[in-house]
Amino acid sequence: MVESHKIHIPVEWKNLLTEEFDKLYFKGLTLKVREEYLNKIVYPPPKQVFRAFELCLPTDVRVVILGQDPYHTPGVADGLAFSTDSKNKVPPSLQNVFKEIDLEYDNLCNHNPDLTRFAKQGVFLLNTSLSVREGVANSHADYGWHKFTDAVISAVSDNNSHVVFMLWGAYAQEKSQLIDTDKHLVLMAPHPSPLSAHRGFLGCNHFKLANVYLKEYNSKEIDWCS
């Protein structure tokens, strides 16, 4: 079995997910991903695979934004859903995220594509697959990542209260079944991709709705414009 102390994520997440690390599927997942990193070009860099977990501990999670898998083009993926290094161009879906934030706050907010500033405020930017082969979207989706991140979503739902889950697009919305809607807020909209953002993502008001909910339950609001 895979020993949890060898998984490079904070101890708080290790303790919460100990059972997952001991399961047979996770052993297979780590072997497959390790082989891919050794023999193929894979993103993000190995040290950034669990970066979303490093920047946002379980007890700090106030908002969860789900992505699908990391960017599969060179130098873009940074371990956070929708995010990329500040030296890069803003990816198309993130452009629409920023456009929506600007609309909601009637202001030109910070468009730096490095979303570390959100993660440090308690926004858990989780991709449902944490690695991907260069040029092949969803190439690691069947390795076992989805089982693992489903367990992560369930653990956040079970162990936290009054978290806002933003589920954009049909794929993310399937994860709503993992969330206890009696104790959390689930916000759903089309994906911010240029192909679908005009169908209801733009104008969804999710960022303000999240802050209204957090304030209602005495949780610190997210500064989306920072």
N, C-alpha and C positions, 0 to 999 in steps of 0.2 A: 504493500500500500504506500501511497505518497504521504510522507510525513509533513504535517502542517508547518513545522518550523522551517522547512525548506522553501515555503512559498513566501515570496518577498512582498508581503503586504503587512500593514500595521497589526500589532497584536490584538487590538480591539476587534478587527475584522476576522482575524484568525480564530479568536474565541467564539465569535458569533457563528462561524461557518465550519467549525471543526468537523462536523459530521460529513460535510460535502467533500472535504479533503481526503477523508478515509474511504470514500466510495470507489468502486472499481472503475466507473466511467471516468473519474477524475485522473486516475492513474493513466488510463489510455489517452486522455486529453493531453496531459503533460508530455507524454512520450511523443505523440504526433506533432505537437507544436515545437518541441525541442528539435526533432528531426527536420522540420521545415526550416527553422532558423539556421540549422547547420548546412542545409543543402539548397535552399532557395533564398530569394530576397523577400523578406517578410517585414511588415510594418505593424505597430510602431517599433522603435528600437526596444530590445528586450527589457531594459531598465524602466521603460515607460508603460509596459503592459498593464500594470496595476496602479497607474498614476492617479486615476480617479479615486481609488480607495485611499491613497496616501494623503491626498489633499482634503478629503472629506470623511471624517470618522463617523461611525454609525450613529453616535449620539448627537452629532452635529447636523445630520441630514434634515433639511427643512423642505427642500424641493428636489424632485427627481426628474431629470429630463433624459429620455431614452433615445439613443441612436441605434443604428443597425449594426454596422461594423466599421472598422477604421478606414480612413481614406487609403486607397490602394495605389496612389501615385507617389513618386519619390519625394521625400522631405516634407510631407504634409501632416500625417498622423502624429499626434502627440500624447495619446493615451486618454484624452477627454473627448466625449462625444461632441461633434460639430466644431471643435476647436482646432487651431493650428498655430504654429509659431508666429510671433508678431511680424517677422520679416516677410512672411508670405502674403499673397493676395487673399482677400476674404473669399472663401469658397461660396458658391452660388446659394446653397441653402442657408448658410449663415448670413449672407447678405439680406435675405428675406426676414430672418430672425431680427436683425438689427433694424430693418425697415419697420417691422411691427412694433418694436420697442419705441422707436422714434415717434410713430403714430400715436401710441398710447400715452406717451409723456409729452407730446407736442414739443419735442426738443430734438436737436441733433446730438444723440448720445455717443458714447465712446464706441468706435467701430474697430478697435484692435481685435484681431481674430484669436488672440491668446485668451482663453476664457478662464484662466487661473483665478482671476478676480472674482468670478462667480463661485467657483469651487470653494474658495476660501471663506465664502459667506454661507456655506451650507447647501450649495446646489450640487447634487450628485449627478455628474455628467457621464452616464453609464451607457456604453455600447453593449448590445446583447451578445456580440462576439468580440473578443478582446484582441484578436490578431487577424491578419489577412495576408495572403500572398500578393506580391506586386502584380498589379494589372488584372487581378481576378477577384471581382467583388464577391463577397460571401463564401470565399474559398475555404474558410475554416469553420463555417457555420455548423457543419455536421460533425465536427470533431468532439463536441461535448460542451462547448461554450454556452450554448443555449440552456442546457440543464443547469449549469453553474449559475448563470445570471438570473434564471428563473428563481433559483434558491435565494439569491441575493435580494431580489425584489420581494419575495415572500418574507424574508427575514426582516427587512426594513418595515414592511407592513405589520408584521406580528409584534415587533419590539419597539416601534416608535408610535407616537400619536400625532395626529394633525399635520401630516406631511402632504404637500401638494405634488401629485404625479401628473406631469405633462406628457401626454401620449399623442404623438403627431404621426398620422398616417395609419393605414390599416394594420400594418405589421405590429407597430407599437401598441395599438389599441387592443390587440389580442391579449396583451399582458394584463389587461384590466381584471381578468378573472383571478389573478394572483393577489389582488389588493382588496383589503377590507374597506369597503366604501362607507361603513358606519363610523369609522374613525379617521378617515383620510378624505381629501378632496381629489377627485380624478377629473382632469380637464382634457378633452379630446378635440382634435382639429385635423384637417388634412395636413400632409407633410409640407414643410416649408420649401421643398424643391421647386425650382422654377416651373416644373411641369404641373404642379398641383397647388401652389401657394394661393393662387387667385380663386380657388374653389372654397375658401373659407379660413385658411390660415391667416391671411392678412385681414385684420379686423376681428380676430378671435378674442382679443383683450386678455389673454392668459396671464400676462405679466402683472397687470393691475389686479386681476382677480386673485392671483396667488397672494399678493400682498394684503389685500382685504381679508383673506382667510387667515393668514399668519397673524395679522394684527388682532383679529377677533379672538384668537386663542393665545394671546399674549406672547407671541413669538416675534423675534426681530424680523422686520421686513428686509427684502433683498433690494439693494441699490443696483437696479438694472442699468442705470445710466453711467455708472462709475467707470 
